[in-house]
Amino acid sequence: MITATVSDTKNRLSELLFQVQAGESLIITDLETPVARVERICATSDNPHILPAKKEWNAAAILRHPITAASEDSPSIVETVSEERDSGW
């Protein structure tokens, strides 16, 4: 089993994924607390957790949607992220 911090994982992602593909498990830690486990997927067709998309992704259709602005009383993204972090999420 391999253990790496979040920043170490970002810096060495290709190398770590190569080890995962070879059969190792990767535990990602944040401030010494395990937060994620990355494991090799052997057969995607037999895995119930990997489902095909229900329909094709259509970038042109998504880009046709109008861009809407947040209302003035909406919290900023910074406030939202701060609230999430404070709540432990």
PDB file of N, CA, C and O in Angstrom:
ATOM      1  N   MET A   1       0.850  -1.177   0.000  1.00  0.00           N
ATOM      2  CA  MET A   1       0.000   0.000   0.000  1.00  0.00           C
ATOM      3  C   MET A   1       0.890   1.233   0.000  1.00  0.00           C
ATOM      4  O   MET A   1       1.886   1.302   0.720  1.00  0.00           O
ATOM      5  N   ILE A   2       0.510   2.208  -0.824  1.00  0.00           N
ATOM      6  CA  ILE A   2       1.243   3.468  -0.940  1.00  0.00           C
ATOM      7  C   ILE A   2       0.450   4.543  -0.199  1.00  0.00           C
ATOM      8  O   ILE A   2      -0.778   4.581  -0.277  1.00  0.00           O
ATOM      9  N   THR A   3       1.152   5.406   0.515  1.00  0.00           N
ATOM     10  CA  THR A   3       0.509   6.550   1.162  1.00  0.00           C
ATOM     11  C   THR A   3       1.164   7.817   0.638  1.00  0.00           C
ATOM     12  O   THR A   3       2.389   7.906   0.556  1.00  0.00           O
ATOM     13  N   ALA A   4       0.333   8.802   0.281  1.00  0.00           N
ATOM     14  CA  ALA A   4       0.845  10.079  -0.215  1.00  0.00           C
ATOM     15  C   ALA A   4      -0.071  11.203   0.238  1.00  0.00           C
ATOM     16  O   ALA A   4      -1.279  11.014   0.377  1.00  0.00           O
ATOM     17  N   THR A   5       0.507  12.363   0.464  1.00  0.00           N
ATOM     18  CA  THR A   5      -0.294  13.530   0.815  1.00  0.00           C
ATOM     19  C   THR A   5      -0.984  14.047  -0.445  1.00  0.00           C
ATOM     20  O   THR A   5      -0.669  13.619  -1.556  1.00  0.00           O
ATOM     21  N   VAL A   6      -1.920  14.963  -0.263  1.00  0.00           N
ATOM     22  CA  VAL A   6      -2.627  15.548  -1.399  1.00  0.00           C
ATOM     23  C   VAL A   6      -1.632  16.240  -2.332  1.00  0.00           C
ATOM     24  O   VAL A   6      -1.681  16.028  -3.543  1.00  0.00           O
ATOM     25  N   SER A   7      -0.737  17.056  -1.792  1.00  0.00           N
ATOM     26  CA  SER A   7       0.207  17.772  -2.651  1.00  0.00           C
ATOM     27  C   SER A   7       1.196  16.809  -3.309  1.00  0.00           C
ATOM     28  O   SER A   7       1.564  17.006  -4.467  1.00  0.00           O
ATOM     29  N   ASP A   8       1.627  15.781  -2.594  1.00  0.00           N
ATOM     30  CA  ASP A   8       2.518  14.787  -3.180  1.00  0.00           C
ATOM     31  C   ASP A   8       1.803  14.037  -4.305  1.00  0.00           C
ATOM     32  O   ASP A   8       2.410  13.728  -5.331  1.00  0.00           O
ATOM     33  N   THR A   9       0.526  13.747  -4.115  1.00  0.00           N
ATOM     34  CA  THR A   9      -0.260  13.076  -5.149  1.00  0.00           C
ATOM     35  C   THR A   9      -0.359  13.949  -6.395  1.00  0.00           C
ATOM     36  O   THR A   9      -0.212  13.457  -7.514  1.00  0.00           O
ATOM     37  N   LYS A  10      -0.608  15.244  -6.204  1.00  0.00           N
ATOM     38  CA  LYS A  10      -0.683  16.156  -7.360  1.00  0.00           C
ATOM     39  C   LYS A  10       0.648  16.207  -8.104  1.00  0.00           C
ATOM     40  O   LYS A  10       0.674  16.226  -9.335  1.00  0.00           O
ATOM     41  N   ASN A  11       1.746  16.229  -7.366  1.00  0.00           N
ATOM     42  CA  ASN A  11       3.065  16.345  -7.984  1.00  0.00           C
ATOM     43  C   ASN A  11       3.533  15.053  -8.655  1.00  0.00           C
ATOM     44  O   ASN A  11       4.309  15.097  -9.609  1.00  0.00           O
ATOM     45  N   ARG A  12       3.063  13.900  -8.159  1.00  0.00           N
ATOM     46  CA  ARG A  12       3.550  12.611  -8.664  1.00  0.00           C
ATOM     47  C   ARG A  12       2.425  11.728  -9.190  1.00  0.00           C
ATOM     48  O   ARG A  12       2.528  10.503  -9.140  1.00  0.00           O
ATOM     49  N   LEU A  13       1.352  12.335  -9.693  1.00  0.00           N
ATOM     50  CA  LEU A  13       0.166  11.568 -10.067  1.00  0.00           C
ATOM     51  C   LEU A  13       0.464  10.463 -11.072  1.00  0.00           C
ATOM     52  O   LEU A  13       0.028   9.329 -10.876  1.00  0.00           O
ATOM     53  N   SER A  14       1.177  10.756 -12.117  1.00  0.00           N
ATOM     54  CA  SER A  14       1.464   9.738 -13.140  1.00  0.00           C
ATOM     55  C   SER A  14       2.219   8.555 -12.539  1.00  0.00           C
ATOM     56  O   SER A  14       1.882   7.401 -12.804  1.00  0.00           O
ATOM     57  N   GLU A  15       3.223   8.838 -11.744  1.00  0.00           N
ATOM     58  CA  GLU A  15       4.008   7.776 -11.110  1.00  0.00           C
ATOM     59  C   GLU A  15       3.148   6.937 -10.167  1.00  0.00           C
ATOM     60  O   GLU A  15       3.233   5.709 -10.171  1.00  0.00           O
ATOM     61  N   LEU A  16       2.323   7.601  -9.360  1.00  0.00           N
ATOM     62  CA  LEU A  16       1.474   6.886  -8.416  1.00  0.00           C
ATOM     63  C   LEU A  16       0.425   6.038  -9.134  1.00  0.00           C
ATOM     64  O   LEU A  16       0.148   4.913  -8.720  1.00  0.00           O
ATOM     65  N   LEU A  17      -0.157   6.571 -10.205  1.00  0.00           N
ATOM     66  CA  LEU A  17      -1.135   5.792 -10.967  1.00  0.00           C
ATOM     67  C   LEU A  17      -0.488   4.588 -11.644  1.00  0.00           C
ATOM     68  O   LEU A  17      -1.125   3.545 -11.791  1.00  0.00           O
ATOM     69  N   PHE A  18       0.750   4.720 -12.049  1.00  0.00           N
ATOM     70  CA  PHE A  18       1.472   3.585 -12.615  1.00  0.00           C
ATOM     71  C   PHE A  18       1.582   2.471 -11.580  1.00  0.00           C
ATOM     72  O   PHE A  18       1.417   1.296 -11.908  1.00  0.00           O
ATOM     73  N   GLN A  19       1.861   2.841 -10.327  1.00  0.00           N
ATOM     74  CA  GLN A  19       1.945   1.848  -9.249  1.00  0.00           C
ATOM     75  C   GLN A  19       0.575   1.236  -8.942  1.00  0.00           C
ATOM     76  O   GLN A  19       0.474   0.045  -8.646  1.00  0.00           O
ATOM     77  N   VAL A  20      -0.471   2.052  -9.014  1.00  0.00           N
ATOM     78  CA  VAL A  20      -1.831   1.541  -8.808  1.00  0.00           C
ATOM     79  C   VAL A  20      -2.180   0.543  -9.913  1.00  0.00           C
ATOM     80  O   VAL A  20      -2.760  -0.508  -9.641  1.00  0.00           O
ATOM     81  N   GLN A  21      -1.832   0.867 -11.142  1.00  0.00           N
ATOM     82  CA  GLN A  21      -2.099  -0.050 -12.254  1.00  0.00           C
ATOM     83  C   GLN A  21      -1.360  -1.373 -12.068  1.00  0.00           C
ATOM     84  O   GLN A  21      -1.801  -2.408 -12.567  1.00  0.00           O
ATOM     85  N   ALA A  22      -0.245  -1.340 -11.357  1.00  0.00           N
ATOM     86  CA  ALA A  22       0.526  -2.553 -11.096  1.00  0.00           C
ATOM     87  C   ALA A  22      -0.053  -3.356  -9.936  1.00  0.00           C
ATOM     88  O   ALA A  22       0.446  -4.437  -9.623  1.00  0.00           O
ATOM     89  N   GLY A  23      -1.106  -2.836  -9.291  1.00  0.00           N
ATOM     90  CA  GLY A  23      -1.773  -3.587  -8.238  1.00  0.00           C
ATOM     91  C   GLY A  23      -1.689  -3.000  -6.847  1.00  0.00           C
ATOM     92  O   GLY A  23      -2.305  -3.523  -5.918  1.00  0.00           O
ATOM     93  N   GLU A  24      -0.937  -1.920  -6.684  1.00  0.00           N
ATOM     94  CA  GLU A  24      -0.835  -1.274  -5.369  1.00  0.00           C
ATOM     95  C   GLU A  24      -2.102  -0.477  -5.071  1.00  0.00           C
ATOM     96  O   GLU A  24      -2.790  -0.034  -5.991  1.00  0.00           O
ATOM     97  N   SER A  25      -2.408  -0.296  -3.796  1.00  0.00           N
ATOM     98  CA  SER A  25      -3.472   0.611  -3.370  1.00  0.00           C
ATOM     99  C   SER A  25      -2.809   1.910  -2.928  1.00  0.00           C
ATOM    100  O   SER A  25      -1.727   1.897  -2.342  1.00  0.00           O
ATOM    101  N   LEU A  26      -3.466   3.031  -3.213  1.00  0.00           N
ATOM    102  CA  LEU A  26      -2.944   4.336  -2.829  1.00  0.00           C
ATOM    103  C   LEU A  26      -3.895   4.957  -1.819  1.00  0.00           C
ATOM    104  O   LEU A  26      -5.094   5.073  -2.073  1.00  0.00           O
ATOM    105  N   ILE A  27      -3.355   5.354  -0.671  1.00  0.00           N
ATOM    106  CA  ILE A  27      -4.122   6.089   0.335  1.00  0.00           C
ATOM    107  C   ILE A  27      -3.652   7.541   0.276  1.00  0.00           C
ATOM    108  O   ILE A  27      -2.465   7.819   0.445  1.00  0.00           O
ATOM    109  N   ILE A  28      -4.581   8.465   0.038  1.00  0.00           N
ATOM    110  CA  ILE A  28      -4.259   9.891  -0.009  1.00  0.00           C
ATOM    111  C   ILE A  28      -4.621  10.495   1.338  1.00  0.00           C
ATOM    112  O   ILE A  28      -5.729  10.300   1.837  1.00  0.00           O
ATOM    113  N   THR A  29      -3.682  11.228   1.923  1.00  0.00           N
ATOM    114  CA  THR A  29      -3.896  11.818   3.238  1.00  0.00           C
ATOM    115  C   THR A  29      -3.902  13.340   3.155  1.00  0.00           C
ATOM    116  O   THR A  29      -3.241  13.936   2.305  1.00  0.00           O
ATOM    117  N   ASP A  30      -4.656  13.947   4.049  1.00  0.00           N
ATOM    118  CA  ASP A  30      -4.683  15.403   4.199  1.00  0.00           C
ATOM    119  C   ASP A  30      -4.422  15.691   5.663  1.00  0.00           C
ATOM    120  O   ASP A  30      -5.232  15.336   6.519  1.00  0.00           O
ATOM    121  N   LEU A  31      -3.308  16.325   5.958  1.00  0.00           N
ATOM    122  CA  LEU A  31      -2.896  16.586   7.340  1.00  0.00           C
ATOM    123  C   LEU A  31      -2.860  15.286   8.151  1.00  0.00           C
ATOM    124  O   LEU A  31      -3.355  15.222   9.276  1.00  0.00           O
ATOM    125  N   GLU A  32      -2.264  14.262   7.552  1.00  0.00           N
ATOM    126  CA  GLU A  32      -2.069  12.936   8.138  1.00  0.00           C
ATOM    127  C   GLU A  32      -3.361  12.153   8.344  1.00  0.00           C
ATOM    128  O   GLU A  32      -3.337  11.087   8.959  1.00  0.00           O
ATOM    129  N   THR A  33      -4.489  12.659   7.842  1.00  0.00           N
ATOM    130  CA  THR A  33      -5.762  11.955   7.939  1.00  0.00           C
ATOM    131  C   THR A  33      -6.078  11.334   6.578  1.00  0.00           C
ATOM    132  O   THR A  33      -6.121  12.045   5.574  1.00  0.00           O
ATOM    133  N   PRO A  34      -6.300  10.014   6.531  1.00  0.00           N
ATOM    134  CA  PRO A  34      -6.651   9.397   5.252  1.00  0.00           C
ATOM    135  C   PRO A  34      -7.983   9.941   4.740  1.00  0.00           C
ATOM    136  O   PRO A  34      -8.967   9.982   5.478  1.00  0.00           O
ATOM    137  N   VAL A  35      -8.008  10.360   3.467  1.00  0.00           N
ATOM    138  CA  VAL A  35      -9.231  10.921   2.899  1.00  0.00           C
ATOM    139  C   VAL A  35      -9.724  10.171   1.664  1.00  0.00           C
ATOM    140  O   VAL A  35     -10.889  10.305   1.287  1.00  0.00           O
ATOM    141  N   ALA A  36      -8.849   9.380   1.027  1.00  0.00           N
ATOM    142  CA  ALA A  36      -9.270   8.672  -0.178  1.00  0.00           C
ATOM    143  C   ALA A  36      -8.394   7.444  -0.391  1.00  0.00           C
ATOM    144  O   ALA A  36      -7.233   7.397   0.015  1.00  0.00           O
ATOM    145  N   ARG A  37      -8.999   6.448  -1.048  1.00  0.00           N
ATOM    146  CA  ARG A  37      -8.244   5.261  -1.454  1.00  0.00           C
ATOM    147  C   ARG A  37      -8.412   5.104  -2.959  1.00  0.00           C
ATOM    148  O   ARG A  37      -9.529   5.175  -3.471  1.00  0.00           O
ATOM    149  N   VAL A  38      -7.316   4.891  -3.662  1.00  0.00           N
ATOM    150  CA  VAL A  38      -7.343   4.693  -5.104  1.00  0.00           C
ATOM    151  C   VAL A  38      -6.885   3.263  -5.362  1.00  0.00           C
ATOM    152  O   VAL A  38      -5.823   2.840  -4.905  1.00  0.00           O
ATOM    153  N   GLU A  39      -7.713   2.527  -6.106  1.00  0.00           N
ATOM    154  CA  GLU A  39      -7.379   1.143  -6.415  1.00  0.00           C
ATOM    155  C   GLU A  39      -7.551   0.891  -7.898  1.00  0.00           C
ATOM    156  O   GLU A  39      -8.307   1.588  -8.575  1.00  0.00           O
ATOM    157  N   ARG A  40      -6.846  -0.111  -8.399  1.00  0.00           N
ATOM    158  CA  ARG A  40      -6.925  -0.502  -9.801  1.00  0.00           C
ATOM    159  C   ARG A  40      -8.305  -1.074 -10.107  1.00  0.00           C
ATOM    160  O   ARG A  40      -8.890  -1.777  -9.283  1.00  0.00           O
ATOM    161  N   ILE A  41      -8.813  -0.773 -11.282  1.00  0.00           N
ATOM    162  CA  ILE A  41     -10.056  -1.358 -11.770  1.00  0.00           C
ATOM    163  C   ILE A  41      -9.667  -2.473 -12.722  1.00  0.00           C
ATOM    164  O   ILE A  41      -8.992  -2.238 -13.723  1.00  0.00           O
ATOM    165  N   CYS A  42     -10.095  -3.688 -12.407  1.00  0.00           N
ATOM    166  CA  CYS A  42      -9.687  -4.839 -13.215  1.00  0.00           C
ATOM    167  C   CYS A  42     -10.514  -4.973 -14.490  1.00  0.00           C
ATOM    168  O   CYS A  42      -9.962  -5.025 -15.589  1.00  0.00           O
ATOM    169  N   ALA A  43     -11.818  -5.026 -14.345  1.00  0.00           N
ATOM    170  CA  ALA A  43     -12.679  -5.221 -15.515  1.00  0.00           C
ATOM    171  C   ALA A  43     -13.836  -4.245 -15.429  1.00  0.00           C
ATOM    172  O   ALA A  43     -14.706  -4.382 -14.569  1.00  0.00           O
ATOM    173  N   THR A  44     -13.851  -3.269 -16.307  1.00  0.00           N
ATOM    174  CA  THR A  44     -14.889  -2.252 -16.233  1.00  0.00           C
ATOM    175  C   THR A  44     -16.255  -2.789 -16.641  1.00  0.00           C
ATOM    176  O   THR A  44     -17.275  -2.295 -16.163  1.00  0.00           O
ATOM    177  N   SER A  45     -16.294  -3.795 -17.519  1.00  0.00           N
ATOM    178  CA  SER A  45     -17.591  -4.294 -17.981  1.00  0.00           C
ATOM    179  C   SER A  45     -18.339  -5.038 -16.887  1.00  0.00           C
ATOM    180  O   SER A  45     -19.567  -5.116 -16.929  1.00  0.00           O
ATOM    181  N   ASP A  46     -17.620  -5.591 -15.903  1.00  0.00           N
ATOM    182  CA  ASP A  46     -18.259  -6.346 -14.824  1.00  0.00           C
ATOM    183  C   ASP A  46     -18.454  -5.516 -13.559  1.00  0.00           C
ATOM    184  O   ASP A  46     -19.006  -6.011 -12.576  1.00  0.00           O
ATOM    185  N   ASN A  47     -18.018  -4.291 -13.572  1.00  0.00           N
ATOM    186  CA  ASN A  47     -18.061  -3.469 -12.378  1.00  0.00           C
ATOM    187  C   ASN A  47     -19.379  -2.697 -12.317  1.00  0.00           C
ATOM    188  O   ASN A  47     -19.637  -1.858 -13.180  1.00  0.00           O
ATOM    189  N   PRO A  48     -20.226  -2.970 -11.299  1.00  0.00           N
ATOM    190  CA  PRO A  48     -21.515  -2.270 -11.212  1.00  0.00           C
ATOM    191  C   PRO A  48     -21.383  -0.796 -10.865  1.00  0.00           C
ATOM    192  O   PRO A  48     -22.352  -0.046 -10.984  1.00  0.00           O
ATOM    193  N   HIS A  49     -20.192  -0.366 -10.433  1.00  0.00           N
ATOM    194  CA  HIS A  49     -19.994   1.032 -10.059  1.00  0.00           C
ATOM    195  C   HIS A  49     -19.599   1.896 -11.249  1.00  0.00           C
ATOM    196  O   HIS A  49     -19.550   3.121 -11.141  1.00  0.00           O
ATOM    197  N   ILE A  50     -19.322   1.269 -12.372  1.00  0.00           N
ATOM    198  CA  ILE A  50     -18.954   2.014 -13.566  1.00  0.00           C
ATOM    199  C   ILE A  50     -20.050   1.803 -14.593  1.00  0.00           C
ATOM    200  O   ILE A  50     -20.159   0.736 -15.197  1.00  0.00           O
ATOM    201  N   LEU A  51     -20.848   2.819 -14.782  1.00  0.00           N
ATOM    202  CA  LEU A  51     -21.977   2.728 -15.693  1.00  0.00           C
ATOM    203  C   LEU A  51     -21.749   3.634 -16.897  1.00  0.00           C
ATOM    204  O   LEU A  51     -21.203   4.728 -16.753  1.00  0.00           O
ATOM    205  N   PRO A  52     -22.154   3.199 -18.057  1.00  0.00           N
ATOM    206  CA  PRO A  52     -22.014   4.074 -19.229  1.00  0.00           C
ATOM    207  C   PRO A  52     -22.956   5.272 -19.113  1.00  0.00           C
ATOM    208  O   PRO A  52     -23.977   5.206 -18.429  1.00  0.00           O
ATOM    209  N   ALA A  53     -22.610   6.341 -19.772  1.00  0.00           N
ATOM    210  CA  ALA A  53     -23.478   7.511 -19.772  1.00  0.00           C
ATOM    211  C   ALA A  53     -24.810   7.157 -20.418  1.00  0.00           C
ATOM    212  O   ALA A  53     -24.860   6.370 -21.363  1.00  0.00           O
ATOM    213  N   LYS A  54     -25.895   7.746 -19.902  1.00  0.00           N
ATOM    214  CA  LYS A  54     -27.219   7.434 -20.438  1.00  0.00           C
ATOM    215  C   LYS A  54     -27.402   7.993 -21.840  1.00  0.00           C
ATOM    216  O   LYS A  54     -28.127   7.410 -22.645  1.00  0.00           O
ATOM    217  N   LYS A  55     -26.766   9.097 -22.141  1.00  0.00           N
ATOM    218  CA  LYS A  55     -26.797   9.630 -23.495  1.00  0.00           C
ATOM    219  C   LYS A  55     -25.499  10.367 -23.721  1.00  0.00           C
ATOM    220  O   LYS A  55     -24.793  10.722 -22.777  1.00  0.00           O
ATOM    221  N   GLU A  56     -25.198  10.588 -24.959  1.00  0.00           N
ATOM    222  CA  GLU A  56     -23.935  11.240 -25.270  1.00  0.00           C
ATOM    223  C   GLU A  56     -23.922  12.684 -24.776  1.00  0.00           C
ATOM    224  O   GLU A  56     -24.945  13.368 -24.750  1.00  0.00           O
ATOM    225  N   TRP A  57     -22.761  13.108 -24.397  1.00  0.00           N
ATOM    226  CA  TRP A  57     -22.567  14.477 -23.955  1.00  0.00           C
ATOM    227  C   TRP A  57     -22.530  15.365 -25.186  1.00  0.00           C
ATOM    228  O   TRP A  57     -21.773  15.110 -26.123  1.00  0.00           O
ATOM    229  N   ASN A  58     -23.341  16.395 -25.181  1.00  0.00           N
ATOM    230  CA  ASN A  58     -23.440  17.276 -26.334  1.00  0.00           C
ATOM    231  C   ASN A  58     -22.981  18.673 -25.923  1.00  0.00           C
ATOM    232  O   ASN A  58     -23.746  19.457 -25.361  1.00  0.00           O
ATOM    233  N   ALA A  59     -21.719  18.964 -26.216  1.00  0.00           N
ATOM    234  CA  ALA A  59     -21.144  20.250 -25.817  1.00  0.00           C
ATOM    235  C   ALA A  59     -21.887  21.417 -26.445  1.00  0.00           C
ATOM    236  O   ALA A  59     -22.090  22.442 -25.795  1.00  0.00           O
ATOM    237  N   ALA A  60     -22.295  21.277 -27.699  1.00  0.00           N
ATOM    238  CA  ALA A  60     -22.986  22.381 -28.379  1.00  0.00           C
ATOM    239  C   ALA A  60     -24.293  22.715 -27.663  1.00  0.00           C
ATOM    240  O   ALA A  60     -24.631  23.889 -27.513  1.00  0.00           O
ATOM    241  N   ALA A  61     -25.022  21.705 -27.225  1.00  0.00           N
ATOM    242  CA  ALA A  61     -26.284  21.946 -26.516  1.00  0.00           C
ATOM    243  C   ALA A  61     -26.039  22.630 -25.177  1.00  0.00           C
ATOM    244  O   ALA A  61     -26.814  23.497 -24.771  1.00  0.00           O
ATOM    245  N   ILE A  62     -24.986  22.253 -24.501  1.00  0.00           N
ATOM    246  CA  ILE A  62     -24.665  22.882 -23.214  1.00  0.00           C
ATOM    247  C   ILE A  62     -24.283  24.342 -23.430  1.00  0.00           C
ATOM    248  O   ILE A  62     -24.683  25.214 -22.659  1.00  0.00           O
ATOM    249  N   LEU A  63     -23.514  24.604 -24.473  1.00  0.00           N
ATOM    250  CA  LEU A  63     -23.084  25.974 -24.728  1.00  0.00           C
ATOM    251  C   LEU A  63     -24.227  26.886 -25.169  1.00  0.00           C
ATOM    252  O   LEU A  63     -24.106  28.108 -25.084  1.00  0.00           O
ATOM    253  N   ARG A  64     -25.322  26.315 -25.633  1.00  0.00           N
ATOM    254  CA  ARG A  64     -26.483  27.133 -26.026  1.00  0.00           C
ATOM    255  C   ARG A  64     -27.267  27.642 -24.811  1.00  0.00           C
ATOM    256  O   ARG A  64     -28.056  28.578 -24.943  1.00  0.00           O
ATOM    257  N   HIS A  65     -27.065  27.046 -23.638  1.00  0.00           N
ATOM    258  CA  HIS A  65     -27.776  27.513 -22.442  1.00  0.00           C
ATOM    259  C   HIS A  65     -27.283  28.900 -22.072  1.00  0.00           C
ATOM    260  O   HIS A  65     -26.087  29.177 -22.152  1.00  0.00           O
ATOM    261  N   PRO A  66     -28.188  29.765 -21.672  1.00  0.00           N
ATOM    262  CA  PRO A  66     -27.769  31.121 -21.301  1.00  0.00           C
ATOM    263  C   PRO A  66     -26.969  31.119 -20.003  1.00  0.00           C
ATOM    264  O   PRO A  66     -27.202  30.305 -19.110  1.00  0.00           O
ATOM    265  N   ILE A  67     -26.032  32.037 -19.922  1.00  0.00           N
ATOM    266  CA  ILE A  67     -25.266  32.199 -18.698  1.00  0.00           C
ATOM    267  C   ILE A  67     -26.059  33.128 -17.791  1.00  0.00           C
ATOM    268  O   ILE A  67     -26.419  34.237 -18.186  1.00  0.00           O
ATOM    269  N   THR A  68     -26.323  32.676 -16.590  1.00  0.00           N
ATOM    270  CA  THR A  68     -27.089  33.500 -15.655  1.00  0.00           C
ATOM    271  C   THR A  68     -26.183  33.953 -14.530  1.00  0.00           C
ATOM    272  O   THR A  68     -25.310  33.210 -14.082  1.00  0.00           O
ATOM    273  N   ALA A  69     -26.391  35.149 -14.088  1.00  0.00           N
ATOM    274  CA  ALA A  69     -25.608  35.695 -12.990  1.00  0.00           C
ATOM    275  C   ALA A  69     -26.306  35.390 -11.675  1.00  0.00           C
ATOM    276  O   ALA A  69     -27.528  35.258 -11.618  1.00  0.00           O
ATOM    277  N   ALA A  70     -25.516  35.282 -10.635  1.00  0.00           N
ATOM    278  CA  ALA A  70     -26.083  35.072  -9.304  1.00  0.00           C
ATOM    279  C   ALA A  70     -26.762  36.357  -8.853  1.00  0.00           C
ATOM    280  O   ALA A  70     -26.367  37.452  -9.254  1.00  0.00           O
ATOM    281  N   SER A  71     -27.771  36.219  -8.028  1.00  0.00           N
ATOM    282  CA  SER A  71     -28.431  37.419  -7.505  1.00  0.00           C
ATOM    283  C   SER A  71     -27.501  38.095  -6.503  1.00  0.00           C
ATOM    284  O   SER A  71     -26.572  37.476  -5.985  1.00  0.00           O
ATOM    285  N   GLU A  72     -27.758  39.350  -6.241  1.00  0.00           N
ATOM    286  CA  GLU A  72     -26.885  40.122  -5.354  1.00  0.00           C
ATOM    287  C   GLU A  72     -26.855  39.565  -3.939  1.00  0.00           C
ATOM    288  O   GLU A  72     -25.858  39.745  -3.240  1.00  0.00           O
ATOM    289  N   ASP A  73     -27.916  38.894  -3.493  1.00  0.00           N
ATOM    290  CA  ASP A  73     -27.929  38.367  -2.128  1.00  0.00           C
ATOM    291  C   ASP A  73     -27.359  36.946  -2.044  1.00  0.00           C
ATOM    292  O   ASP A  73     -27.339  36.349  -0.968  1.00  0.00           O
ATOM    293  N   SER A  74     -26.898  36.406  -3.175  1.00  0.00           N
ATOM    294  CA  SER A  74     -26.270  35.084  -3.163  1.00  0.00           C
ATOM    295  C   SER A  74     -24.883  35.189  -2.554  1.00  0.00           C
ATOM    296  O   SER A  74     -24.189  36.185  -2.756  1.00  0.00           O
ATOM    297  N   PRO A  75     -24.465  34.149  -1.795  1.00  0.00           N
ATOM    298  CA  PRO A  75     -23.109  34.200  -1.229  1.00  0.00           C
ATOM    299  C   PRO A  75     -22.065  34.055  -2.335  1.00  0.00           C
ATOM    300  O   PRO A  75     -22.326  33.446  -3.373  1.00  0.00           O
ATOM    301  N   SER A  76     -20.899  34.612  -2.106  1.00  0.00           N
ATOM    302  CA  SER A  76     -19.818  34.490  -3.092  1.00  0.00           C
ATOM    303  C   SER A  76     -19.267  33.067  -3.035  1.00  0.00           C
ATOM    304  O   SER A  76     -19.542  32.330  -2.088  1.00  0.00           O
ATOM    305  N   ILE A  77     -18.502  32.690  -4.030  1.00  0.00           N
ATOM    306  CA  ILE A  77     -17.899  31.368  -4.057  1.00  0.00           C
ATOM    307  C   ILE A  77     -16.943  31.198  -2.880  1.00  0.00           C
ATOM    308  O   ILE A  77     -16.828  30.108  -2.319  1.00  0.00           O
ATOM    309  N   VAL A  78     -16.257  32.279  -2.508  1.00  0.00           N
ATOM    310  CA  VAL A  78     -15.328  32.223  -1.374  1.00  0.00           C
ATOM    311  C   VAL A  78     -16.095  31.931  -0.087  1.00  0.00           C
ATOM    312  O   VAL A  78     -15.670  31.105   0.721  1.00  0.00           O
ATOM    313  N   GLU A  79     -17.217  32.605   0.097  1.00  0.00           N
ATOM    314  CA  GLU A  79     -18.035  32.371   1.291  1.00  0.00           C
ATOM    315  C   GLU A  79     -18.567  30.934   1.311  1.00  0.00           C
ATOM    316  O   GLU A  79     -18.595  30.296   2.364  1.00  0.00           O
ATOM    317  N   THR A  80     -18.982  30.436   0.166  1.00  0.00           N
ATOM    318  CA  THR A  80     -19.519  29.084   0.079  1.00  0.00           C
ATOM    319  C   THR A  80     -18.459  28.053   0.414  1.00  0.00           C
ATOM    320  O   THR A  80     -18.716  27.121   1.176  1.00  0.00           O
ATOM    321  N   VAL A  81     -17.265  28.213  -0.151  1.00  0.00           N
ATOM    322  CA  VAL A  81     -16.177  27.269   0.135  1.00  0.00           C
ATOM    323  C   VAL A  81     -15.782  27.360   1.614  1.00  0.00           C
ATOM    324  O   VAL A  81     -15.541  26.335   2.252  1.00  0.00           O
ATOM    325  N   SER A  82     -15.715  28.555   2.150  1.00  0.00           N
ATOM    326  CA  SER A  82     -15.382  28.709   3.573  1.00  0.00           C
ATOM    327  C   SER A  82     -16.397  28.012   4.460  1.00  0.00           C
ATOM    328  O   SER A  82     -16.020  27.363   5.436  1.00  0.00           O
ATOM    329  N   GLU A  83     -17.674  28.136   4.139  1.00  0.00           N
ATOM    330  CA  GLU A  83     -18.720  27.479   4.912  1.00  0.00           C
ATOM    331  C   GLU A  83     -18.573  25.960   4.841  1.00  0.00           C
ATOM    332  O   GLU A  83     -18.722  25.270   5.849  1.00  0.00           O
ATOM    333  N   GLU A  84     -18.276  25.439   3.635  1.00  0.00           N
ATOM    334  CA  GLU A  84     -18.076  23.999   3.490  1.00  0.00           C
ATOM    335  C   GLU A  84     -16.918  23.516   4.324  1.00  0.00           C
ATOM    336  O   GLU A  84     -17.020  22.490   4.997  1.00  0.00           O
ATOM    337  N   ARG A  85     -15.817  24.240   4.290  1.00  0.00           N
ATOM    338  CA  ARG A  85     -14.634  23.850   5.072  1.00  0.00           C
ATOM    339  C   ARG A  85     -14.925  23.911   6.555  1.00  0.00           C
ATOM    340  O   ARG A  85     -14.526  23.019   7.303  1.00  0.00           O
ATOM    341  N   ASP A  86     -15.625  24.963   6.994  1.00  0.00           N
ATOM    342  CA  ASP A  86     -15.955  25.094   8.420  1.00  0.00           C
ATOM    343  C   ASP A  86     -16.879  23.972   8.890  1.00  0.00           C
ATOM    344  O   ASP A  86     -16.815  23.551  10.045  1.00  0.00           O
ATOM    345  N   SER A  87     -17.740  23.491   7.990  1.00  0.00           N
ATOM    346  CA  SER A  87     -18.670  22.423   8.373  1.00  0.00           C
ATOM    347  C   SER A  87     -18.015  21.048   8.354  1.00  0.00           C
ATOM    348  O   SER A  87     -18.623  20.059   8.763  1.00  0.00           O
ATOM    349  N   GLY A  88     -16.751  20.986   7.868  1.00  0.00           N
ATOM    350  CA  GLY A  88     -16.058  19.711   7.830  1.00  0.00           C
ATOM    351  C   GLY A  88     -16.239  18.946   6.545  1.00  0.00           C
ATOM    352  O   GLY A  88     -15.827  17.789   6.461  1.00  0.00           O
ATOM    353  N   TRP A  89     -16.823  19.533   5.571  1.00  0.00           N
ATOM    354  CA  TRP A  89     -17.052  18.856   4.302  1.00  0.00           C
ATOM    355  C   TRP A  89     -15.884  18.931   3.442  1.00  0.00           C
ATOM    356  O   TRP A  89     -15.904  18.408   2.327  1.00  0.00           O
TER     357      TRP A  89
END
